[in-house]
Amino acid sequence: MKNIIETTNAHIMSTYGRSDVVLDNGSGATVHGADGKTYIDFGSGIGTASLGYCNQAWADAVCEQVRKIQHTSNLFYHAPQAELAEKLCAMSGYEKLFYGNSGAEANECAIKIARKYSFDKYGKGRSTIITLVNSFHGRTIATLSATGQDVFHNFFFPFVGDFRYAKANDIADLHEKLDDTVCAIMIEYVQGEGGVMALEQAFVDEIRRICDEKDILMIADEVQTGIGRTGKLFAGEHYGVKADVTTCAKGIGGGLPIGVCLANQKCADVLGKGAHGSTFGGNPVVCAGAVKVLETLGADGVMEDIAKKAEWLRTELSKIDEVEAVTGLGFMIGIQLKTKKAPDVLKACLEKGLLVLTAKEKVRLLPPLTITMEELQEGTKILREVLEA
Ligand SMILES: Cc1ncc(COP(=O)(O)O)c(C=O)c1O
């Protein structure tokens, strides 16, 4: 292999807008390029390396498990899968879960639960799922269909039917979209890809109220907001609301692929034998790592520490002249700029040794949850220099 970038571009479908950087190794929130350049990562991949790069406890658990038994089919039992399920259900208060390999798969499972719950109870004709304008739920055909952005509804026709998009924070529009064909309302508490916008309390409360009143399932897509990202295990805790079904992925794997669909008692047994499955879902290596993610984040004071560091970063950002607004919740941060363009900021940060993300017109930050104050200060200094240039 001559050159990693050339080889990639020659042989891997060009579905990503990549930066011309080859990442080679990392530790904590610091990652090194193959050319020796050092970066502070304010993106954690895209919110996945929740404990930073190569966290010792996580890496040890993964390595130990890979040498013990790296895979069993789901026709057998294994300890890491059971341990993770027990821990996650205890921490979240959900009854049962299903393991997939990605956020999209977790959401596919949630969609299936909603439609079957309704079918089992009410028969055909109650299959509509309301999602929100500007939402993002994944790249499979069903989750693209669930995604409330026209830009994703091209080329791949026909999309899956019976999705309806209500305007975020618009209770009147939500009521207009409701009828007796609706079986679920699916939301992100903070729209991530859609521009890092947190939903308003009254809107979330109304969704919960409607769902209770009409026996509609409330689905929370916490693929990006979940597992400590906002300073709580799940963002729903900020709202004092618990969805019937919550999905998570990204951060729970610490960098390995996993998607989890959690269901409350009401719908925990909707999917029975043969109704759903995944060859790799709940893989022992991935689950052994995820147990360490939960142990680390569940330790005393860790959530409070994430919330405190996030607050520090938000305050520092809001002091910068070029910053119009800081949006999102906790360590899920959107920076609305006054004059600069987010892609230019991303490029300038990269040159100075800081990795950031963008969402719509905003700069987006999803730092590792375990980032040290020193790394946070160093990255913030670079970002300030770029924004003040
Ligand atoms: C809220 C939300 N849902 C679903 C997904 C899809 O997750 P994955 O890429 O793991 O399929 C994402 C990814 O960005 C997301 O942010």
The ligand as an ORCA input file, in Angstrom:
! r2SCAN-3c Opt
* xyz 0 1
  C     -29.836     10.726     16.726
  C     -29.202      9.707     15.828
  N     -29.879      8.608     15.503
  C     -29.348      7.662     14.715
  C     -28.086      7.798     14.192
  C     -27.523      6.721     13.321
  O     -26.532      6.030     14.008
  P     -25.552      5.026     13.237
  O     -24.701      5.869     12.342
  O     -24.778      4.359     14.325
  O     -26.403      4.085     12.486
  C     -27.335      8.932     14.503
  C     -26.004      9.122     13.922
  O     -25.465     10.191     13.862
  C     -27.905      9.922     15.340
  O     -27.253     11.026     15.662
*
